Amino acid sequence: MCHNITFTIHKIFETAFAPLAIDIDAAPPENTYTDLTAGAESARFYQIELE
């Protein structure tokens, strides 16, 4: 079954959200992404955009 859904993950940098990963193909029923730029020292905030 092809849904043709992609998404973009935005991560907050300083004071604004910026793209972290763009045009990721969705793979229902579950999707995961590992942020390799994240350290263990603080909390992070992400925004998911369906395209």
Buried (B, 14 or more C-beta within 10 A) or exposed (E): EEEEEEBBBBBBEEEEBEEBBEEBEBEEEEEEEEEEEEEEEEEEEBEEEEE
